[in-house]
Amino acid sequence: MNDDLKKEALDTWYKLLNEPQLRMDCEEQYDELLKAADEMERTGLINSAEWRELVRQAGTAFSKAIEGVDGGT
């Protein structure tokens, strides 16, 4: 059962990473991704290495989004 919950939580996390909600700016998206990663680690669905990877991916997406805004794209 834990594996099913982990898969569902990660699927939801990656959906938010790849398809932010309407009217959600990049800072809100980043905050929600971090909160979700924190919650998954807190509840034991992911370990600290998995948590770091999610945080890294969220940071990369945030950086790219900021570059796009600052770059005029």
The first five atom37 places (N, CA, C, CB, O) and aatype in JSON, in Angstrom:
{
  "aatype": [12, 2, 3, 3, 10, 11, 11, 6, 0, 10, 3, 16, 17, 18, 11, 10, 10, 2, 6, 14, 5, 10, 1, 12, 3, 4, 6, 6, 5, 18, 3, 6, 10, 10, 11, 0, 0, 3, 6, 12, 6, 1, 16, 7, 10, 9, 2, 15, 0, 6, 17, 1, 6, 10, 19, 1, 5, 0, 7, 16, 0, 13, 15, 11, 0, 9, 6, 7, 19, 3, 7, 7, 16],
  "atom_mask": [
    [1, 1, 1, 1, 1],
    [1, 1, 1, 1, 1],
    [1, 1, 1, 1, 1],
    [1, 1, 1, 1, 1],
    [1, 1, 1, 1, 1],
    [1, 1, 1, 1, 1],
    [1, 1, 1, 1, 1],
    [1, 1, 1, 1, 1],
    [1, 1, 1, 1, 1],
    [1, 1, 1, 1, 1],
    [1, 1, 1, 1, 1],
    [1, 1, 1, 1, 1],
    [1, 1, 1, 1, 1],
    [1, 1, 1, 1, 1],
    [1, 1, 1, 1, 1],
    [1, 1, 1, 1, 1],
    [1, 1, 1, 1, 1],
    [1, 1, 1, 1, 1],
    [1, 1, 1, 1, 1],
    [1, 1, 1, 1, 1],
    [1, 1, 1, 1, 1],
    [1, 1, 1, 1, 1],
    [1, 1, 1, 1, 1],
    [1, 1, 1, 1, 1],
    [1, 1, 1, 1, 1],
    [1, 1, 1, 1, 1],
    [1, 1, 1, 1, 1],
    [1, 1, 1, 1, 1],
    [1, 1, 1, 1, 1],
    [1, 1, 1, 1, 1],
    [1, 1, 1, 1, 1],
    [1, 1, 1, 1, 1],
    [1, 1, 1, 1, 1],
    [1, 1, 1, 1, 1],
    [1, 1, 1, 1, 1],
    [1, 1, 1, 1, 1],
    [1, 1, 1, 1, 1],
    [1, 1, 1, 1, 1],
    [1, 1, 1, 1, 1],
    [1, 1, 1, 1, 1],
    [1, 1, 1, 1, 1],
    [1, 1, 1, 1, 1],
    [1, 1, 1, 1, 1],
    [1, 1, 1, 0, 1],
    [1, 1, 1, 1, 1],
    [1, 1, 1, 1, 1],
    [1, 1, 1, 1, 1],
    [1, 1, 1, 1, 1],
    [1, 1, 1, 1, 1],
    [1, 1, 1, 1, 1],
    [1, 1, 1, 1, 1],
    [1, 1, 1, 1, 1],
    [1, 1, 1, 1, 1],
    [1, 1, 1, 1, 1],
    [1, 1, 1, 1, 1],
    [1, 1, 1, 1, 1],
    [1, 1, 1, 1, 1],
    [1, 1, 1, 1, 1],
    [1, 1, 1, 0, 1],
    [1, 1, 1, 1, 1],
    [1, 1, 1, 1, 1],
    [1, 1, 1, 1, 1],
    [1, 1, 1, 1, 1],
    [1, 1, 1, 1, 1],
    [1, 1, 1, 1, 1],
    [1, 1, 1, 1, 1],
    [1, 1, 1, 1, 1],
    [1, 1, 1, 0, 1],
    [1, 1, 1, 1, 1],
    [1, 1, 1, 1, 1],
    [1, 1, 1, 0, 1],
    [1, 1, 1, 0, 1],
    [1, 1, 1, 1, 1]
  ],
  "atom_positions": [
    [[0.83, -1.2, 0.0], [0.0, 0.0, 0.0], [0.87, 1.25, 0.0], [-0.94, 0.0, 1.21], [0.53, 2.24, -0.66]],
    [[1.97, 1.24, 0.73], [2.86, 2.37, 0.77], [3.39, 2.71, -0.63], [4.01, 2.1, 1.72], [3.53, 3.89, -0.97]],
    [[3.67, 1.69, -1.44], [4.15, 1.92, -2.8], [3.09, 2.62, -3.65], [4.55, 0.6, -3.45], [3.43, 3.5, -4.45]],
    [[1.83, 2.25, -3.48], [0.75, 2.91, -4.21], [0.64, 4.37, -3.81], [-0.58, 2.19, -3.98], [0.47, 5.25, -4.66]],
    [[0.73, 4.65, -2.51], [0.66, 6.03, -2.04], [1.84, 6.84, -2.55], [0.61, 6.07, -0.5], [1.69, 8.0, -2.94]],
    [[3.01, 6.22, -2.56], [4.21, 6.9, -3.06], [4.05, 7.23, -4.54], [5.46, 6.04, -2.84], [4.34, 8.35, -4.96]],
    [[3.6, 6.27, -5.31], [3.41, 6.5, -6.75], [2.4, 7.62, -6.99], [2.94, 5.21, -7.45], [2.63, 8.5, -7.82]],
    [[1.3, 7.58, -6.27], [0.28, 8.62, -6.43], [0.82, 10.0, -6.05], [-0.96, 8.28, -5.58], [0.58, 10.98, -6.75]],
    [[1.55, 10.07, -4.94], [2.11, 11.34, -4.49], [3.13, 11.88, -5.5], [2.76, 11.19, -3.12], [3.13, 13.07, -5.81]],
    [[3.99, 11.0, -6.0], [4.98, 11.43, -6.98], [4.33, 11.82, -8.3], [6.01, 10.32, -7.22], [4.75, 12.79, -8.94]],
    [[3.31, 11.09, -8.72], [2.59, 11.46, -9.94], [1.98, 12.86, -9.81], [1.48, 10.43, -10.24], [2.05, 13.66, -10.74]],
    [[1.4, 13.13, -8.65], [0.81, 14.45, -8.4], [1.9, 15.53, -8.4], [0.05, 14.46, -7.04], [1.7, 16.61, -8.96]],
    [[3.03, 15.23, -7.78], [4.14, 16.18, -7.71], [4.65, 16.51, -9.12], [5.28, 15.61, -6.85], [4.83, 17.68, -9.47]],
    [[4.86, 15.47, -9.93], [5.37, 15.71, -11.29], [4.34, 16.4, -12.17], [5.79, 14.39, -11.93], [4.71, 17.16, -13.07]],
    [[3.08, 16.15, -11.93], [2.04, 16.87, -12.69], [2.12, 18.36, -12.38], [0.63, 16.32, -12.35], [2.04, 19.18, -13.29]],
    [[2.27, 18.71, -11.1], [2.4, 20.12, -10.73], [3.68, 20.72, -11.31], [2.39, 20.28, -9.2], [3.68, 21.87, -11.74]],
    [[4.76, 19.94, -11.33], [6.01, 20.43, -11.91], [5.85, 20.74, -13.39], [7.13, 19.38, -11.72], [6.31, 21.78, -13.87]],
    [[5.18, 19.86, -14.11], [5.07, 19.99, -15.57], [3.86, 20.79, -16.03], [5.02, 18.64, -16.19], [3.86, 21.32, -17.14]],
    [[2.84, 20.87, -15.2], [1.6, 21.56, -15.57], [1.09, 22.38, -14.39], [0.52, 20.56, -16.04], [0.15, 21.97, -13.71]],
    [[1.72, 23.54, -14.13], [1.27, 24.34, -12.99], [-0.2, 24.74, -13.15], [2.14, 25.59, -12.84], [-0.72, 24.86, -14.26]],
    [[-0.84, 24.94, -12.02], [-2.24, 25.32, -12.03], [-2.41, 26.7, -12.65], [-2.83, 25.29, -10.61], [-1.49, 27.51, -12.62]],
    [[-3.58, 26.95, -13.21], [-3.89, 28.26, -13.76], [-3.7, 29.31, -12.69], [-5.32, 28.31, -14.33], [-3.98, 29.08, -11.51]],
    [[-3.23, 30.46, -13.1], [-3.01, 31.6, -12.21], [-1.96, 31.34, -11.14], [-4.3, 31.98, -11.56], [-1.89, 32.08, -10.15]],
    [[-1.16, 30.32, -11.31], [-0.09, 30.03, -10.35], [1.21, 30.56, -10.94], [0.01, 28.49, -10.03], [1.65, 30.11, -12.0]],
    [[1.83, 31.52, -10.24], [3.1, 32.02, -10.76], [4.23, 31.06, -10.35], [3.39, 33.46, -10.23], [4.01, 30.12, -9.59]],
    [[5.42, 31.31, -10.87], [6.52, 30.37, -10.66], [6.91, 30.27, -9.19], [7.73, 30.79, -11.49], [7.33, 29.2, -8.74]],
    [[6.79, 31.34, -8.43], [7.1, 31.26, -7.0], [6.09, 30.4, -6.26], [7.14, 32.67, -6.39], [6.47, 29.6, -5.4]],
    [[4.82, 30.55, -6.58], [3.78, 29.72, -5.96], [3.98, 28.25, -6.31], [2.38, 30.18, -6.4], [3.86, 27.37, -5.46]],
    [[4.3, 27.99, -7.57], [4.55, 26.62, -8.01], [5.73, 26.03, -7.23], [4.83, 26.57, -9.54], [5.65, 24.9, -6.74]],
    [[6.8, 26.78, -7.12], [7.99, 26.32, -6.39], [7.64, 26.03, -4.93], [9.12, 27.38, -6.48], [8.02, 24.98, -4.4]],
    [[6.93, 26.94, -4.3], [6.53, 26.74, -2.89], [5.69, 25.48, -2.73], [5.76, 27.95, -2.37], [5.9, 24.71, -1.79]],
    [[4.74, 25.27, -3.62], [3.87, 24.09, -3.53], [4.65, 22.8, -3.75], [2.73, 24.19, -4.54], [4.4, 21.79, -3.1]],
    [[5.6, 22.84, -4.68], [6.44, 21.66, -4.93], [7.27, 21.32, -3.69], [7.37, 21.9, -6.13], [7.4, 20.15, -3.32]],
    [[7.84, 22.35, -3.05], [8.63, 22.11, -1.85], [7.77, 21.59, -0.71], [9.35, 23.38, -1.42], [8.18, 20.68, 0.01]],
    [[6.6, 22.16, -0.54], [5.68, 21.69, 0.51], [5.31, 20.22, 0.29], [4.4, 22.56, 0.55], [5.29, 19.43, 1.23]],
    [[5.02, 19.88, -0.95], [4.64, 18.5, -1.26], [5.81, 17.55, -1.01], [4.16, 18.38, -2.73], [5.63, 16.46, -0.47]],
    [[7.01, 17.95, -1.41], [8.19, 17.12, -1.17], [8.43, 16.95, 0.33], [9.44, 17.73, -1.85], [8.73, 15.86, 0.8]],
    [[8.3, 18.05, 1.08], [8.47, 17.98, 2.53], [7.47, 17.03, 3.16], [8.32, 19.38, 3.15], [7.82, 16.23, 4.04]],
    [[6.24, 17.11, 2.71], [5.19, 16.25, 3.27], [5.44, 14.78, 2.95], [3.81, 16.67, 2.74], [5.23, 13.91, 3.79]],
    [[5.89, 14.51, 1.73], [6.2, 13.13, 1.37], [7.33, 12.58, 2.23], [6.57, 13.03, -0.11], [7.29, 11.42, 2.66]],
    [[8.35, 13.4, 2.49], [9.44, 12.93, 3.35], [8.96, 12.78, 4.79], [10.64, 13.91, 3.28], [9.3, 11.8, 5.45]],
    [[8.18, 13.73, 5.28], [7.69, 13.7, 6.66], [6.88, 12.44, 6.94], [6.85, 14.93, 6.95], [6.97, 11.85, 8.01]],
    [[6.08, 12.05, 5.95], [5.21, 10.89, 6.13], [5.9, 9.57, 5.77], [3.96, 11.05, 5.3], [5.31, 8.5, 5.89]],
    [[7.15, 9.65, 5.33], [7.91, 8.44, 5.04], [7.68, 7.85, 3.66], [0.0, 0.0, 0.0], [8.11, 6.72, 3.4]],
    [[7.02, 8.58, 2.78], [6.81, 8.07, 1.42], [8.1, 8.09, 0.62], [5.74, 8.87, 0.71], [8.31, 7.25, -0.25]],
    [[8.97, 9.07, 0.9], [10.25, 9.16, 0.22], [11.35, 9.31, 1.27], [10.27, 10.35, -0.78], [11.1, 9.72, 2.4]],
    [[12.56, 8.97, 0.88], [13.69, 9.13, 1.79], [14.39, 10.47, 1.51], [14.69, 7.95, 1.64], [13.98, 11.21, 0.61]],
    [[15.43, 10.76, 2.26], [16.08, 12.06, 2.13], [16.75, 12.25, 0.77], [17.11, 12.23, 3.24], [16.78, 13.36, 0.24]],
    [[17.28, 11.19, 0.2], [17.89, 11.31, -1.14], [16.83, 11.63, -2.19], [18.63, 10.01, -1.51], [17.07, 12.45, -3.07]],
    [[15.68, 10.98, -2.09], [14.59, 11.27, -3.02], [14.08, 12.7, -2.83], [13.43, 10.27, -2.83], [13.76, 13.39, -3.79]],
    [[14.02, 13.13, -1.57], [13.59, 14.49, -1.27], [14.53, 15.5, -1.91], [13.52, 14.71, 0.25], [14.08, 16.46, -2.53]],
    [[15.84, 15.28, -1.76], [16.83, 16.19, -2.36], [16.67, 16.26, -3.87], [18.25, 15.74, -2.01], [16.81, 17.33, -4.46]],
    [[16.39, 15.12, -4.5], [16.22, 15.1, -5.96], [15.0, 15.92, -6.37], [16.08, 13.65, -6.48], [15.05, 16.67, -7.35]],
    [[13.9, 15.79, -5.63], [12.7, 16.58, -5.94], [12.97, 18.07, -5.75], [11.52, 16.14, -5.06], [12.56, 18.89, -6.58]],
    [[13.66, 18.42, -4.68], [13.98, 19.82, -4.43], [14.89, 20.36, -5.53], [14.66, 19.98, -3.05], [14.73, 21.5, -5.97]],
    [[15.83, 19.54, -5.98], [16.72, 19.96, -7.08], [15.92, 20.22, -8.35], [17.8, 18.88, -7.35], [16.14, 21.23, -9.03]],
    [[15.0, 19.32, -8.67], [14.18, 19.49, -9.87], [13.29, 20.72, -9.76], [13.32, 18.24, -10.1], [13.11, 21.45, -10.74]],
    [[12.74, 20.96, -8.59], [11.9, 22.15, -8.38], [12.74, 23.41, -8.56], [11.25, 22.13, -6.97], [12.29, 24.38, -9.18]],
    [[13.95, 23.4, -8.02], [14.84, 24.55, -8.15], [15.23, 24.82, -9.59], [0.0, 0.0, 0.0], [15.28, 25.97, -10.03]],
    [[15.5, 23.76, -10.32], [15.84, 23.9, -11.74], [14.68, 24.51, -12.52], [16.24, 22.54, -12.34], [14.87, 25.42, -13.33]],
    [[13.47, 24.01, -12.27], [12.29, 24.54, -12.96], [12.07, 26.0, -12.6], [11.03, 23.72, -12.61], [11.73, 26.81, -13.46]],
    [[12.26, 26.35, -11.33], [12.1, 27.73, -10.88], [13.12, 28.63, -11.56], [12.23, 27.82, -9.35], [12.78, 29.71, -12.04]],
    [[14.37, 28.19, -11.61], [15.41, 28.98, -12.27], [15.11, 29.22, -13.74], [16.75, 28.29, -12.13], [15.3, 30.33, -14.25]],
    [[14.66, 28.19, -14.41], [14.31, 28.33, -15.83], [13.14, 29.29, -16.02], [13.96, 26.97, -16.45], [13.13, 30.09, -16.95]],
    [[12.16, 29.22, -15.13], [11.0, 30.1, -15.22], [11.41, 31.55, -14.99], [9.91, 29.69, -14.19], [10.95, 32.45, -15.69]],
    [[12.29, 31.77, -14.02], [12.77, 33.13, -13.72], [13.59, 33.66, -14.9], [13.62, 33.14, -12.42], [13.45, 34.83, -15.26]],
    [[14.44, 32.83, -15.48], [15.23, 33.24, -16.64], [14.32, 33.66, -17.78], [16.16, 32.12, -17.09], [14.57, 34.65, -18.47]],
    [[13.24, 32.89, -17.97], [12.29, 33.23, -19.03], [11.61, 34.56, -18.8], [0.0, 0.0, 0.0], [11.43, 35.33, -19.74]],
    [[11.24, 34.84, -17.56], [10.6, 36.1, -17.22], [11.58, 37.25, -17.39], [10.05, 36.08, -15.77], [11.26, 38.26, -18.01]],
    [[12.78, 37.09, -16.86], [13.79, 38.14, -16.96], [14.31, 38.32, -18.38], [14.94, 37.84, -16.02], [14.73, 39.41, -18.76]],
    [[14.28, 37.24, -19.15], [14.78, 37.28, -20.5], [13.77, 37.8, -21.51], [0.0, 0.0, 0.0], [14.09, 37.97, -22.69]],
    [[12.56, 38.05, -21.06], [11.55, 38.59, -21.95], [10.84, 37.54, -22.8], [0.0, 0.0, 0.0], [10.19, 37.89, -23.78]],
    [[10.97, 36.28, -22.44], [10.29, 35.25, -23.23], [8.99, 34.86, -22.59], [11.19, 34.01, -23.38], [8.28, 34.0, -23.1]]
  ]
}
